[in-house]
Amino acid sequence: MQFTAQQISLLLNGTVEGDALVAVDKLAKIEEGTPGSLSFLANPKYEQHLYTTGASVVIINEDYVLTGPVSATLIRVENAYSAFSVLLEQYNTIKLNKTGIEQPSFIHPTARVGNNVFIGAFAYIGPNATVGDNSKIYPNTYIADNVTIGSNVTLFAGVKVYFDCVVGDNVIIHSGAVIGSDGFGFAPNADGSYKKISQIGNVIIQDDVEIGANTAVDRATMGSTIIRKGAKIDNLVQIAHNVEVGQNTVIAGQAGISGSTKIGEQAVIGGQVGIAGHLTIAKGTQLSAQTGINSSIKDEGKQWGGSPYLPYKDYLRAHVNTRRLPGLEKRVAELEKMIAELHNNKT
């Protein structure tokens, strides 16, 4: 679809400088702009590209002072970065605006599907499952028995939601994610083998959650694994059985949270963080990448790093000292040699 600079300006409450009727049909970074594209300038590091870009329209801050001629039509707004993010959201909404039921797909006769939904080819919706209004179920998605999917949910291609799980409203789950796989529960036998413990709980994902590609959220042994409202989980994250992830908590890629651990709200968990089981992590906790947590954190709003974890500033100091160890080792060896020589001279 094409939009004129004037139409975009009205959407963003901006002011046009240049040809208000010039049309664009794609978005581009300012240094890669081509005719027919729309870009923006918010970072001063890219200022020089404003004067050389091939983009037809560029969004800039209303107080930006030009230092040379510009070939692009400009749209001045209060905040160029925020304005462009609005356009990205609109663009994505239009691009993903699919409705209807593609064939072949399977919807069990007892399943309930809401209004204005999209069901992609080869999707499976099982007995007594529910899909809410305006939701999008992309191809090859599996929704098992008794699953509840809320309204305005997007399940991208290949998502698997096991039986009895609940997904709230406005949730996005990316391709390859598995919701409700068995928790890692095995009991040792006398002969050294292991007996599987049946996992009969479920997963509850509350409203406004986003879960990245190839992330696994295991079902509870009993009760529920819970991802609370507004949490954002990256790709390749492991959430074990009976874990609770607090409201508006964010978890970066390759992090792993062991069974029955409770993460407080508004926590920030960096990439490759490992958290042991049956722990409690306080509200507002921040864990730097690769932090290893082996005991509960009770103090709210603190930063931690290292493995085993330390207060973040202590971790940084320890890291600096660790880097100095080769030099310290050399100095110690030299001192030992000097002491030995002094001792030999005395004798």
Contacts in CASP RR format, 6 or more apart in sequence:
PFRMAT RR
TARGET T0000
AUTHOR 0000-0000-0000
METHOD contacts of the structure
MODEL  1
MQFTAQQISLLLNGTVEGDALVAVDKLAKIEEGTPGSLSFLANPKYEQHL
YTTGASVVIINEDYVLTGPVSATLIRVENAYSAFSVLLEQYNTIKLNKTG
IEQPSFIHPTARVGNNVFIGAFAYIGPNATVGDNSKIYPNTYIADNVTIG
SNVTLFAGVKVYFDCVVGDNVIIHSGAVIGSDGFGFAPNADGSYKKISQI
GNVIIQDDVEIGANTAVDRATMGSTIIRKGAKIDNLVQIAHNVEVGQNTV
IAGQAGISGSTKIGEQAVIGGQVGIAGHLTIAKGTQLSAQTGINSSIKDE
GKQWGGSPYLPYKDYLRAHVNTRRLPGLEKRVAELEKMIAELHNNKT
1 25 0 8 1.000
1 94 0 8 1.000
2 23 0 8 1.000
2 24 0 8 1.000
2 25 0 8 1.000
3 23 0 8 1.000
3 24 0 8 1.000
3 25 0 8 1.000
4 20 0 8 1.000
4 21 0 8 1.000
4 22 0 8 1.000
4 23 0 8 1.000
4 24 0 8 1.000
5 16 0 8 1.000
5 18 0 8 1.000
5 19 0 8 1.000
5 20 0 8 1.000
5 21 0 8 1.000
5 22 0 8 1.000
5 23 0 8 1.000
5 24 0 8 1.000
5 56 0 8 1.000
5 57 0 8 1.000
5 73 0 8 1.000
5 75 0 8 1.000
6 16 0 8 1.000
6 20 0 8 1.000
6 21 0 8 1.000
8 24 0 8 1.000
8 38 0 8 1.000
8 57 0 8 1.000
8 59 0 8 1.000
8 75 0 8 1.000
8 87 0 8 1.000
9 15 0 8 1.000
9 16 0 8 1.000
9 20 0 8 1.000
9 75 0 8 1.000
11 86 0 8 1.000
11 87 0 8 1.000
11 90 0 8 1.000
12 59 0 8 1.000
12 75 0 8 1.000
12 77 0 8 1.000
12 83 0 8 1.000
12 86 0 8 1.000
12 87 0 8 1.000
13 77 0 8 1.000
13 78 0 8 1.000
14 62 0 8 1.000
14 75 0 8 1.000
14 76 0 8 1.000
14 77 0 8 1.000
14 83 0 8 1.000
15 62 0 8 1.000
15 75 0 8 1.000
15 76 0 8 1.000
15 77 0 8 1.000
16 73 0 8 1.000
16 74 0 8 1.000
16 75 0 8 1.000
17 73 0 8 1.000
17 74 0 8 1.000
17 75 0 8 1.000
17 76 0 8 1.000
18 73 0 8 1.000
18 74 0 8 1.000
19 73 0 8 1.000
20 73 0 8 1.000
22 36 0 8 1.000
22 56 0 8 1.000
22 57 0 8 1.000
22 73 0 8 1.000
23 36 0 8 1.000
23 56 0 8 1.000
24 36 0 8 1.000
24 37 0 8 1.000
24 38 0 8 1.000
24 55 0 8 1.000
24 56 0 8 1.000
24 57 0 8 1.000
25 36 0 8 1.000
26 36 0 8 1.000
26 37 0 8 1.000
26 38 0 8 1.000
27 37 0 8 1.000
27 38 0 8 1.000
27 39 0 8 1.000
27 87 0 8 1.000
27 88 0 8 1.000
27 91 0 8 1.000
28 34 0 8 1.000
28 37 0 8 1.000
28 38 0 8 1.000
28 39 0 8 1.000
28 55 0 8 1.000
29 39 0 8 1.000
30 39 0 8 1.000
30 40 0 8 1.000
30 41 0 8 1.000
30 46 0 8 1.000
30 49 0 8 1.000
30 50 0 8 1.000
30 53 0 8 1.000
30 55 0 8 1.000
30 58 0 8 1.000
31 46 0 8 1.000
31 49 0 8 1.000
31 53 0 8 1.000
33 39 0 8 1.000
33 53 0 8 1.000
33 54 0 8 1.000
33 55 0 8 1.000
34 54 0 8 1.000
34 55 0 8 1.000
35 54 0 8 1.000
35 55 0 8 1.000
35 56 0 8 1.000
36 55 0 8 1.000
36 56 0 8 1.000
36 57 0 8 1.000
37 54 0 8 1.000
37 55 0 8 1.000
37 56 0 8 1.000
37 57 0 8 1.000
38 55 0 8 1.000
38 56 0 8 1.000
38 57 0 8 1.000
38 58 0 8 1.000
38 59 0 8 1.000
38 87 0 8 1.000
39 53 0 8 1.000
39 55 0 8 1.000
39 57 0 8 1.000
39 58 0 8 1.000
39 59 0 8 1.000
39 72 0 8 1.000
40 58 0 8 1.000
40 59 0 8 1.000
40 60 0 8 1.000
40 80 0 8 1.000
40 81 0 8 1.000
40 83 0 8 1.000
40 84 0 8 1.000
41 47 0 8 1.000
41 49 0 8 1.000
41 50 0 8 1.000
41 58 0 8 1.000
41 59 0 8 1.000
41 60 0 8 1.000
41 61 0 8 1.000
41 64 0 8 1.000
41 80 0 8 1.000
42 61 0 8 1.000
42 79 0 8 1.000
42 80 0 8 1.000
42 81 0 8 1.000
42 84 0 8 1.000
50 58 0 8 1.000
50 60 0 8 1.000
50 70 0 8 1.000
50 72 0 8 1.000
51 67 0 8 1.000
51 68 0 8 1.000
51 69 0 8 1.000
51 70 0 8 1.000
53 71 0 8 1.000
53 72 0 8 1.000
54 71 0 8 1.000
54 72 0 8 1.000
55 72 0 8 1.000
56 72 0 8 1.000
56 73 0 8 1.000
57 72 0 8 1.000
57 73 0 8 1.000
57 74 0 8 1.000
57 75 0 8 1.000
58 70 0 8 1.000
58 72 0 8 1.000
58 73 0 8 1.000
58 74 0 8 1.000
58 75 0 8 1.000
59 74 0 8 1.000
59 75 0 8 1.000
59 77 0 8 1.000
59 80 0 8 1.000
59 83 0 8 1.000
59 84 0 8 1.000
59 87 0 8 1.000
60 74 0 8 1.000
60 75 0 8 1.000
60 76 0 8 1.000
60 77 0 8 1.000
60 80 0 8 1.000
61 76 0 8 1.000
61 77 0 8 1.000
61 78 0 8 1.000
61 79 0 8 1.000
61 80 0 8 1.000
62 76 0 8 1.000
62 77 0 8 1.000
62 78 0 8 1.000
64 76 0 8 1.000
75 83 0 8 1.000
77 83 0 8 1.000
96 136 0 8 1.000
96 154 0 8 1.000
98 118 0 8 1.000
98 136 0 8 1.000
99 116 0 8 1.000
99 117 0 8 1.000
99 118 0 8 1.000
100 117 0 8 1.000
100 118 0 8 1.000
100 119 0 8 1.000
101 107 0 8 1.000
101 113 0 8 1.000
101 117 0 8 1.000
101 118 0 8 1.000
101 119 0 8 1.000
101 120 0 8 1.000
102 119 0 8 1.000
102 120 0 8 1.000
102 121 0 8 1.000
102 123 0 8 1.000
102 139 0 8 1.000
103 121 0 8 1.000
104 121 0 8 1.000
104 122 0 8 1.000
105 119 0 8 1.000
105 120 0 8 1.000
105 121 0 8 1.000
105 122 0 8 1.000
105 123 0 8 1.000
105 124 0 8 1.000
105 125 0 8 1.000
106 123 0 8 1.000
106 124 0 8 1.000
106 125 0 8 1.000
106 126 0 8 1.000
107 113 0 8 1.000
107 119 0 8 1.000
107 125 0 8 1.000
107 126 0 8 1.000
108 125 0 8 1.000
108 126 0 8 1.000
108 127 0 8 1.000
108 128 0 8 1.000
108 129 0 8 1.000
110 126 0 8 1.000
110 127 0 8 1.000
110 128 0 8 1.000
111 125 0 8 1.000
111 126 0 8 1.000
111 127 0 8 1.000
111 128 0 8 1.000
111 129 0 8 1.000
111 130 0 8 1.000
111 131 0 8 1.000
112 129 0 8 1.000
112 130 0 8 1.000
112 131 0 8 1.000
113 119 0 8 1.000
113 125 0 8 1.000
113 130 0 8 1.000
113 131 0 8 1.000
113 132 0 8 1.000
114 131 0 8 1.000
114 132 0 8 1.000
114 133 0 8 1.000
114 135 0 8 1.000
115 133 0 8 1.000
115 134 0 8 1.000
116 133 0 8 1.000
116 134 0 8 1.000
117 131 0 8 1.000
117 132 0 8 1.000
117 133 0 8 1.000
117 134 0 8 1.000
117 135 0 8 1.000
117 136 0 8 1.000
117 137 0 8 1.000
118 135 0 8 1.000
118 136 0 8 1.000
118 137 0 8 1.000
118 138 0 8 1.000
119 125 0 8 1.000
119 131 0 8 1.000
119 137 0 8 1.000
120 137 0 8 1.000
120 138 0 8 1.000
120 139 0 8 1.000
120 141 0 8 1.000
121 139 0 8 1.000
121 140 0 8 1.000
122 139 0 8 1.000
122 140 0 8 1.000
123 137 0 8 1.000
123 138 0 8 1.000
123 139 0 8 1.000
123 140 0 8 1.000
123 141 0 8 1.000
123 142 0 8 1.000
123 143 0 8 1.000
124 141 0 8 1.000
124 142 0 8 1.000
124 143 0 8 1.000
125 131 0 8 1.000
125 137 0 8 1.000
125 143 0 8 1.000
126 143 0 8 1.000
126 144 0 8 1.000
126 145 0 8 1.000
126 147 0 8 1.000
127 145 0 8 1.000
127 146 0 8 1.000
128 145 0 8 1.000
128 146 0 8 1.000
129 143 0 8 1.000
129 144 0 8 1.000
129 145 0 8 1.000
129 146 0 8 1.000
129 147 0 8 1.000
129 148 0 8 1.000
129 149 0 8 1.000
130 147 0 8 1.000
130 148 0 8 1.000
130 149 0 8 1.000
130 150 0 8 1.000
131 137 0 8 1.000
131 143 0 8 1.000
131 149 0 8 1.000
131 150 0 8 1.000
131 153 0 8 1.000
132 149 0 8 1.000
132 150 0 8 1.000
132 151 0 8 1.000
132 153 0 8 1.000
133 151 0 8 1.000
133 152 0 8 1.000
134 151 0 8 1.000
134 152 0 8 1.000
135 149 0 8 1.000
135 150 0 8 1.000
135 151 0 8 1.000
135 152 0 8 1.000
135 153 0 8 1.000
135 154 0 8 1.000
135 155 0 8 1.000
136 153 0 8 1.000
136 154 0 8 1.000
136 155 0 8 1.000
137 143 0 8 1.000
137 149 0 8 1.000
137 155 0 8 1.000
138 154 0 8 1.000
138 155 0 8 1.000
138 156 0 8 1.000
138 157 0 8 1.000
138 158 0 8 1.000
138 159 0 8 1.000
138 175 0 8 1.000
139 157 0 8 1.000
139 158 0 8 1.000
140 157 0 8 1.000
140 158 0 8 1.000
141 155 0 8 1.000
141 156 0 8 1.000
141 157 0 8 1.000
141 158 0 8 1.000
141 159 0 8 1.000
141 160 0 8 1.000
141 161 0 8 1.000
142 158 0 8 1.000
142 159 0 8 1.000
142 160 0 8 1.000
142 161 0 8 1.000
143 149 0 8 1.000
143 155 0 8 1.000
143 161 0 8 1.000
144 161 0 8 1.000
144 162 0 8 1.000
144 163 0 8 1.000
144 164 0 8 1.000
144 165 0 8 1.000
145 163 0 8 1.000
145 164 0 8 1.000
146 163 0 8 1.000
146 164 0 8 1.000
147 161 0 8 1.000
147 162 0 8 1.000
147 163 0 8 1.000
147 164 0 8 1.000
147 165 0 8 1.000
147 166 0 8 1.000
147 167 0 8 1.000
148 165 0 8 1.000
148 166 0 8 1.000
148 167 0 8 1.000
148 168 0 8 1.000
149 155 0 8 1.000
149 161 0 8 1.000
149 167 0 8 1.000
149 168 0 8 1.000
150 167 0 8 1.000
150 168 0 8 1.000
150 169 0 8 1.000
150 171 0 8 1.000
151 169 0 8 1.000
151 170 0 8 1.000
152 169 0 8 1.000
152 170 0 8 1.000
153 167 0 8 1.000
153 168 0 8 1.000
153 169 0 8 1.000
153 170 0 8 1.000
153 171 0 8 1.000
153 172 0 8 1.000
153 173 0 8 1.000
154 171 0 8 1.000
154 172 0 8 1.000
154 173 0 8 1.000
155 161 0 8 1.000
155 167 0 8 1.000
155 173 0 8 1.000
156 172 0 8 1.000
156 173 0 8 1.000
156 174 0 8 1.000
156 175 0 8 1.000
156 176 0 8 1.000
156 213 0 8 1.000
157 175 0 8 1.000
157 176 0 8 1.000
158 175 0 8 1.000
158 176 0 8 1.000
159 173 0 8 1.000
159 174 0 8 1.000
159 175 0 8 1.000
159 176 0 8 1.000
159 177 0 8 1.000
159 178 0 8 1.000
159 179 0 8 1.000
160 176 0 8 1.000
160 177 0 8 1.000
160 178 0 8 1.000
160 179 0 8 1.000
160 181 0 8 1.000
161 167 0 8 1.000
161 173 0 8 1.000
161 179 0 8 1.000
161 180 0 8 1.000
162 178 0 8 1.000
162 179 0 8 1.000
162 180 0 8 1.000
162 181 0 8 1.000
162 203 0 8 1.000
162 219 0 8 1.000
163 202 0 8 1.000
164 201 0 8 1.000
164 202 0 8 1.000
164 219 0 8 1.000
165 179 0 8 1.000
165 180 0 8 1.000
165 202 0 8 1.000
165 203 0 8 1.000
165 204 0 8 1.000
165 205 0 8 1.000
165 219 0 8 1.000
166 202 0 8 1.000
166 203 0 8 1.000
166 204 0 8 1.000
166 205 0 8 1.000
167 173 0 8 1.000
167 179 0 8 1.000
167 205 0 8 1.000
168 205 0 8 1.000
168 206 0 8 1.000
168 207 0 8 1.000
168 209 0 8 1.000
169 207 0 8 1.000
169 208 0 8 1.000
170 207 0 8 1.000
170 208 0 8 1.000
171 205 0 8 1.000
171 207 0 8 1.000
171 208 0 8 1.000
171 209 0 8 1.000
171 210 0 8 1.000
171 211 0 8 1.000
172 209 0 8 1.000
172 210 0 8 1.000
172 211 0 8 1.000
173 179 0 8 1.000
173 205 0 8 1.000
173 210 0 8 1.000
173 211 0 8 1.000
173 212 0 8 1.000
174 210 0 8 1.000
174 211 0 8 1.000
174 212 0 8 1.000
174 213 0 8 1.000
174 215 0 8 1.000
174 235 0 8 1.000
175 213 0 8 1.000
175 214 0 8 1.000
176 213 0 8 1.000
176 214 0 8 1.000
177 211 0 8 1.000
177 212 0 8 1.000
177 213 0 8 1.000
177 214 0 8 1.000
177 215 0 8 1.000
177 216 0 8 1.000
177 217 0 8 1.000
178 215 0 8 1.000
178 216 0 8 1.000
178 217 0 8 1.000
179 203 0 8 1.000
179 205 0 8 1.000
179 211 0 8 1.000
179 217 0 8 1.000
180 202 0 8 1.000
180 203 0 8 1.000
180 217 0 8 1.000
180 218 0 8 1.000
180 219 0 8 1.000
180 225 0 8 1.000
181 216 0 8 1.000
181 217 0 8 1.000
181 218 0 8 1.000
181 219 0 8 1.000
182 199 0 8 1.000
182 218 0 8 1.000
182 219 0 8 1.000
182 241 0 8 1.000
183 199 0 8 1.000
183 218 0 8 1.000
183 219 0 8 1.000
183 220 0 8 1.000
183 221 0 8 1.000
183 240 0 8 1.000
183 241 0 8 1.000
183 259 0 8 1.000
184 218 0 8 1.000
184 240 0 8 1.000
184 241 0 8 1.000
184 259 0 8 1.000
185 196 0 8 1.000
185 197 0 8 1.000
185 199 0 8 1.000
185 221 0 8 1.000
185 241 0 8 1.000
186 194 0 8 1.000
186 195 0 8 1.000
186 196 0 8 1.000
186 197 0 8 1.000
187 194 0 8 1.000
187 195 0 8 1.000
187 197 0 8 1.000
188 194 0 8 1.000
188 195 0 8 1.000
189 195 0 8 1.000
197 221 0 8 1.000
199 218 0 8 1.000
199 219 0 8 1.000
199 220 0 8 1.000
199 221 0 8 1.000
199 241 0 8 1.000
200 221 0 8 1.000
200 222 0 8 1.000
201 219 0 8 1.000
201 220 0 8 1.000
201 221 0 8 1.000
201 222 0 8 1.000
201 223 0 8 1.000
201 224 0 8 1.000
201 225 0 8 1.000
202 219 0 8 1.000
202 220 0 8 1.000
202 223 0 8 1.000
202 224 0 8 1.000
202 225 0 8 1.000
203 217 0 8 1.000
203 218 0 8 1.000
203 219 0 8 1.000
203 220 0 8 1.000
203 224 0 8 1.000
203 225 0 8 1.000
203 226 0 8 1.000
203 227 0 8 1.000
204 224 0 8 1.000
204 225 0 8 1.000
204 226 0 8 1.000
204 227 0 8 1.000
205 211 0 8 1.000
205 217 0 8 1.000
205 227 0 8 1.000
206 226 0 8 1.000
206 227 0 8 1.000
206 228 0 8 1.000
206 229 0 8 1.000
206 230 0 8 1.000
206 231 0 8 1.000
206 247 0 8 1.000
207 229 0 8 1.000
207 230 0 8 1.000
208 229 0 8 1.000
208 230 0 8 1.000
209 227 0 8 1.000
209 228 0 8 1.000
209 229 0 8 1.000
209 230 0 8 1.000
209 231 0 8 1.000
209 232 0 8 1.000
209 233 0 8 1.000
210 230 0 8 1.000
210 232 0 8 1.000
210 233 0 8 1.000
211 217 0 8 1.000
211 227 0 8 1.000
211 233 0 8 1.000
212 233 0 8 1.000
212 234 0 8 1.000
212 235 0 8 1.000
212 237 0 8 1.000
213 235 0 8 1.000
213 236 0 8 1.000
214 235 0 8 1.000
214 236 0 8 1.000
215 233 0 8 1.000
215 234 0 8 1.000
215 235 0 8 1.000
215 236 0 8 1.000
215 237 0 8 1.000
215 238 0 8 1.000
215 239 0 8 1.000
216 237 0 8 1.000
216 238 0 8 1.000
216 239 0 8 1.000
217 225 0 8 1.000
217 227 0 8 1.000
217 233 0 8 1.000
217 239 0 8 1.000
218 225 0 8 1.000
218 238 0 8 1.000
218 239 0 8 1.000
218 240 0 8 1.000
218 241 0 8 1.000
218 243 0 8 1.000
218 259 0 8 1.000
219 225 0 8 1.000
219 241 0 8 1.000
220 241 0 8 1.000
220 242 0 8 1.000
221 241 0 8 1.000
221 242 0 8 1.000
223 242 0 8 1.000
224 242 0 8 1.000
225 239 0 8 1.000
225 240 0 8 1.000
225 241 0 8 1.000
225 242 0 8 1.000
225 243 0 8 1.000
225 244 0 8 1.000
226 243 0 8 1.000
226 244 0 8 1.000
226 245 0 8 1.000
227 233 0 8 1.000
227 239 0 8 1.000
227 245 0 8 1.000
227 246 0 8 1.000
228 244 0 8 1.000
228 245 0 8 1.000
228 246 0 8 1.000
228 247 0 8 1.000
228 249 0 8 1.000
228 265 0 8 1.000
229 247 0 8 1.000
229 248 0 8 1.000
230 247 0 8 1.000
230 248 0 8 1.000
231 245 0 8 1.000
231 246 0 8 1.000
231 247 0 8 1.000
231 248 0 8 1.000
231 249 0 8 1.000
231 250 0 8 1.000
231 251 0 8 1.000
232 249 0 8 1.000
232 250 0 8 1.000
232 251 0 8 1.000
233 239 0 8 1.000
233 245 0 8 1.000
233 250 0 8 1.000
233 251 0 8 1.000
234 250 0 8 1.000
234 251 0 8 1.000
234 252 0 8 1.000
234 253 0 8 1.000
234 255 0 8 1.000
234 271 0 8 1.000
235 253 0 8 1.000
236 253 0 8 1.000
236 254 0 8 1.000
237 251 0 8 1.000
237 252 0 8 1.000
237 253 0 8 1.000
237 254 0 8 1.000
237 255 0 8 1.000
237 256 0 8 1.000
237 257 0 8 1.000
238 255 0 8 1.000
238 256 0 8 1.000
238 257 0 8 1.000
239 245 0 8 1.000
239 256 0 8 1.000
239 257 0 8 1.000
240 256 0 8 1.000
240 257 0 8 1.000
240 258 0 8 1.000
240 259 0 8 1.000
240 260 0 8 1.000
240 261 0 8 1.000
240 277 0 8 1.000
241 259 0 8 1.000
241 260 0 8 1.000
242 259 0 8 1.000
242 260 0 8 1.000
243 257 0 8 1.000
243 258 0 8 1.000
243 259 0 8 1.000
243 260 0 8 1.000
243 261 0 8 1.000
243 262 0 8 1.000
243 263 0 8 1.000
244 261 0 8 1.000
244 262 0 8 1.000
244 263 0 8 1.000
244 264 0 8 1.000
245 251 0 8 1.000
245 257 0 8 1.000
245 263 0 8 1.000
245 264 0 8 1.000
246 262 0 8 1.000
246 263 0 8 1.000
246 264 0 8 1.000
246 265 0 8 1.000
246 266 0 8 1.000
246 267 0 8 1.000
247 264 0 8 1.000
247 265 0 8 1.000
247 266 0 8 1.000
248 265 0 8 1.000
248 266 0 8 1.000
249 263 0 8 1.000
249 264 0 8 1.000
249 265 0 8 1.000
249 266 0 8 1.000
249 267 0 8 1.000
249 268 0 8 1.000
249 269 0 8 1.000
250 267 0 8 1.000
250 268 0 8 1.000
250 269 0 8 1.000
251 257 0 8 1.000
251 269 0 8 1.000
251 270 0 8 1.000
251 273 0 8 1.000
252 269 0 8 1.000
252 270 0 8 1.000
252 271 0 8 1.000
252 273 0 8 1.000
252 289 0 8 1.000
253 270 0 8 1.000
253 271 0 8 1.000
253 272 0 8 1.000
254 271 0 8 1.000
254 272 0 8 1.000
255 269 0 8 1.000
255 270 0 8 1.000
255 271 0 8 1.000
255 272 0 8 1.000
255 273 0 8 1.000
255 274 0 8 1.000
255 275 0 8 1.000
256 273 0 8 1.000
256 274 0 8 1.000
256 275 0 8 1.000
257 263 0 8 1.000
257 269 0 8 1.000
257 274 0 8 1.000
257 275 0 8 1.000
257 277 0 8 1.000
258 274 0 8 1.000
258 275 0 8 1.000
258 276 0 8 1.000
258 277 0 8 1.000
258 278 0 8 1.000
258 279 0 8 1.000
259 277 0 8 1.000
259 278 0 8 1.000
260 277 0 8 1.000
260 278 0 8 1.000
261 275 0 8 1.000
261 276 0 8 1.000
261 277 0 8 1.000
261 278 0 8 1.000
261 279 0 8 1.000
261 280 0 8 1.000
261 281 0 8 1.000
262 279 0 8 1.000
262 280 0 8 1.000
262 281 0 8 1.000
263 269 0 8 1.000
263 275 0 8 1.000
263 281 0 8 1.000
263 285 0 8 1.000
264 280 0 8 1.000
264 281 0 8 1.000
264 282 0 8 1.000
264 283 0 8 1.000
264 284 0 8 1.000
264 285 0 8 1.000
265 283 0 8 1.000
265 284 0 8 1.000
266 283 0 8 1.000
266 284 0 8 1.000
267 281 0 8 1.000
267 282 0 8 1.000
267 283 0 8 1.000
267 284 0 8 1.000
267 285 0 8 1.000
267 286 0 8 1.000
267 287 0 8 1.000
268 284 0 8 1.000
268 285 0 8 1.000
268 286 0 8 1.000
268 287 0 8 1.000
269 275 0 8 1.000
269 287 0 8 1.000
270 287 0 8 1.000
270 288 0 8 1.000
270 289 0 8 1.000
270 291 0 8 1.000
271 289 0 8 1.000
271 290 0 8 1.000
272 289 0 8 1.000
272 290 0 8 1.000
273 287 0 8 1.000
273 289 0 8 1.000
273 290 0 8 1.000
273 291 0 8 1.000
273 292 0 8 1.000
273 293 0 8 1.000
274 291 0 8 1.000
274 292 0 8 1.000
274 293 0 8 1.000
275 281 0 8 1.000
275 292 0 8 1.000
275 293 0 8 1.000
276 293 0 8 1.000
276 294 0 8 1.000
276 295 0 8 1.000
279 293 0 8 1.000
279 295 0 8 1.000
279 296 0 8 1.000
279 297 0 8 1.000
280 296 0 8 1.000
280 297 0 8 1.000
280 298 0 8 1.000
281 293 0 8 1.000
281 296 0 8 1.000
281 297 0 8 1.000
282 297 0 8 1.000
282 298 0 8 1.000
282 299 0 8 1.000
282 300 0 8 1.000
282 301 0 8 1.000
282 302 0 8 1.000
283 300 0 8 1.000
283 301 0 8 1.000
284 300 0 8 1.000
284 301 0 8 1.000
284 302 0 8 1.000
285 297 0 8 1.000
285 300 0 8 1.000
285 301 0 8 1.000
285 302 0 8 1.000
285 304 0 8 1.000
286 301 0 8 1.000
286 302 0 8 1.000
286 303 0 8 1.000
286 304 0 8 1.000
286 312 0 8 1.000
287 293 0 8 1.000
287 303 0 8 1.000
287 304 0 8 1.000
287 305 0 8 1.000
287 309 0 8 1.000
288 303 0 8 1.000
288 304 0 8 1.000
288 305 0 8 1.000
288 306 0 8 1.000
288 312 0 8 1.000
288 315 0 8 1.000
290 306 0 8 1.000
290 307 0 8 1.000
291 304 0 8 1.000
291 305 0 8 1.000
291 306 0 8 1.000
291 307 0 8 1.000
291 309 0 8 1.000
292 305 0 8 1.000
292 306 0 8 1.000
292 307 0 8 1.000
292 308 0 8 1.000
292 309 0 8 1.000
293 304 0 8 1.000
293 308 0 8 1.000
293 309 0 8 1.000
294 308 0 8 1.000
294 309 0 8 1.000
297 304 0 8 1.000
302 311 0 8 1.000
302 312 0 8 1.000
303 311 0 8 1.000
303 312 0 8 1.000
303 313 0 8 1.000
304 310 0 8 1.000
304 311 0 8 1.000
304 312 0 8 1.000
304 315 0 8 1.000
305 311 0 8 1.000
305 312 0 8 1.000
305 315 0 8 1.000
306 315 0 8 1.000
306 318 0 8 1.000
306 319 0 8 1.000
309 315 0 8 1.000
310 318 0 8 1.000
END
